[in-house]
Amino acid sequence: MKGIVLAGGTGSRLFPLTKITNKHLLPIFDKPMIYYPIQTLVEAGIRDLLIVTGGRNSGDFLRLLANGKEFGLKHINYTYQEGEGGIAEALALAEHFAEDDKICVILGDNIIEGSIAGAVRDFEHQERGAKILLKEVPDAERFGVADLAGDRIVGIEEKPARPKSKYAVTGIYLYDRTVFDKTRTLKPSARGELEITDVNNAYIREGTMTFSYLDGWWTDAGTFESLLRAANLVHETRQKNQRAVAAV
């Protein structure tokens, strides 16, 4: 399985910080934001990675990450997204990299406490389709929200005023090779972007979408509030782990 980190966009909600750098290069506690999704993929056993970036500071990713030696990698691939076409448009740029392999896609501002290794293993044995990771949240209206019927997911609604569940779709997606056929059928949304929710709903309509629940905390880091929350969560978790080691 191959891994794709989506780290484009202008990060306009974080102006003026992002007037001088890409959002995904901002610090989360003691590391650049982009380190966390890369580490999530590597810890799940995914070693072949593509970074999708964009904007005026895209060259900074190469200077920072190089070939990924810090993560135990021998090589990292890069591609460039022009403009603000949405998550699904950024994903479409990875078709040449994915070839016919299954892929694990993670948004570059998604930071988690736990591991996705179990979900990755499950999807490797899934014959076809897609898999998403859900997390119960108190403010589901901020996210894409899963409509569940028992052990099935029957739809995803983007930022609903009245969410049908408390389960947000995290920015971690596992897809088979048909994902790129689906991106080609998309029409821009009201905000002029190709939406990843439309891709996921296409899999749901064909009955090939599965899901699992993400363990531990999860946050994005796309606003000043969530940027601070992410740093605090990382710091608190680091301290808890250090205390646990010291107590042994």
N, C-alpha and C positions, 0 to 999 in steps of 0.2 A: 504494500500500500504506500502511496505517496502522500506527502503533506503539503498543504498550501496555506500560507499566512497572508491574509488580505490587509495591506497596510498603506492603502492609498488615501484619497480624500484630502480636503483642505483643513479639516479640524476647525471649522469656523466657530463652533461653540466654545472653543478654547482660545479665541483671540484675546489679548495680543500675543500670548505665548507662541501660537502657531504661525505668527507672521514671520518668524525667524527660523523655524524648524518644523519638521514633520511631527504631527501629534504623537506618533508611535515611537519617537525618540525622546520624548519627555520622561523624566525620572519617575519611577514608582518605588518609593523608599530608596534603596541603594543600587537599583539597576534600571537601565532604559526599559520602557514599556515593552518593546519588541522582544526582549529576552524571555518574557514569561510565556507567551504562546509558543515560541520555539521550543522552550524547555518542556512544555506540555506534550508536544508532538514527539520529541526525542525520548522522553520518559515512557511513552506508549510504544516505543520500538520502531518509530518511523524515522528513517535516516535520509530519505531522498526528499529534499524540501525545495519549494519555490516561494520566494517573497514577491508579492505583487505590490508595487509602490507607485508613487507619482508625485507631481509637484516639483517645485524648484530645488528641493533638498534631497532628491532621490539618491544622489551620489553619496550622501552621508551614510546610507545603509551599508554600502560596500566598504566604506572606510571603517565603520564600526564592526561589522560582522565578518568581513572578508569571506573566507571559505568555511567558516563555522568551527574552527579548531577549538574554540572555547567550549563548544557543546559536544565535542568528540566527533565532529563531522569532518569529512574530507572535502566536501564541496557543497555550496549552496547555489541554487539557480535564482535568477532575478528577471523580472519583466516589468514593463512600465505601462501604467494606465493614464491615458490622457483625459483630462477633464473630470467631471463629477457625474458619471453615468450609473452609479449604484453598485451594490454588492454583486448582483448577478452579472453585470457587465464586467466587473473585475474578475470574477470567476471564469467567464468565457475566455479570457486571455490565457488561461492555464491549459487549454485544450491540447496544445502542442506538447506540453510537458507531461500531461497525464497519460497520453496515448490511450491504451485500452485498460489501464490499471484502475482499481478503485482508489478513491481519494478521501482524505480527511481534511476538511477546510475549517480554519479557525480565524475569527476576526482578530485583528492585531491589537485591539484594545480590550480583549476578554482575558480576565485573570481569574484563575480558580485555585482552590486550596487542595483539592483531591487529584485523582488520576482519571484519565479516560482510557486506560489500557484495557479494561474489561469490555468497554463498548467497542473498541477497535477490534478486539479478538472476536466478539460476537458478530461484527459486521463482516469480518473476513470469511465467516462461515455462512453468511446470508447469501442466498443464491443470486438475488438481484435486488434492485431498488435503492432505498436510502434509509438512513437512521439519523435521528436527532436526539439531543440531550435536553431534558426539561429540568427546570428548577422552580420550586414553590417560592413565590415572592409576595410581599405585602402590597406592591404597587404594580400589579400586572398590566395596568393600562398603559404603562410606558413602553411595553414590548410587544412582540408578536406573541399571541396567547393561544395555547392548544385547547381545542374542543375535544374532550375525551369521552368515550363511551366504553366503559370497562377497560379492557386491555387494548382497545383500538383508538387511534387518533383519527377523527373524522373531519378535521379542518383546522386551519390556523387563521386567526384574524389579527391584522396589524393594528396595534395601538387602539383597541376598542374602548369606547366610553363605558361600556358595561361588559367587562370580561366574563366569558363563560366558564372560566376556571381560574385558579391562582397559579397556574403553571406557565411560566415564561419559556419561550424557546431561546435557549442560550445560543451564543454565536459559534457553535461547534456543530458541523454537519458532515455526515459521511454519505458519499454518493458512488453509484456505479457509473459506467462510462456513458450512459444515456443522458446524464445531466446536461451535456453540451448540446444535445438535440433539443432539450427542453429550453435552454437559454435562447436558442435561435427562434423560438416561437413567441417569446415575450413581447409585450407592448409596454412602452413607458407608462408609469403611473402618473397620478395627478401632479406629483412633484418632479416629473421628468426623468425618473430613474427606472432601471430594470430591477425589480424587487426580488429578493431571495425568497420571500414568503410565497410568491407566485410559483417559483420552482418547487418549493416544498409541497404546495397544494396540488401541483401536477402529479407528484408521486402519490399523494394521498388518493387522488381520483382514480389512479390505476391500481390502487390496493397494494402497493409495494413499500409503503412507509412504515418503519418500526420506530420505537423510541425506548429510551431508558431514562432514569432519573440520575442527575448529577449529585455525587456526594460532596460534602463540605460546602464552604461558601463560594459564591460566584459574584463577580461584579464586572461591569464594563468600566471604562475610564474616559468617557467622551465628554464629560462636563466637569466643571471645577469641583462640584460636590462629589461626584463619583471618583475623580482623580484623587481627592483627599481620602475618600473612603478606601480606595484600593491600597494606598500607601499605609494607612492605619491597619488594615487587615493583614497585609504582608508583615508589617512590624510585629503585630501581636502574635501572629502564627510563628514567626521566627523566635520570639521570646519564649513562647510555650514549648516549642521543640527543644530549645536550649535548656529549659528547666527540666524537661523530661529526661534528657541525656545526663544532666548533672545528678539527677536523683537515682540513676541506675548504679 
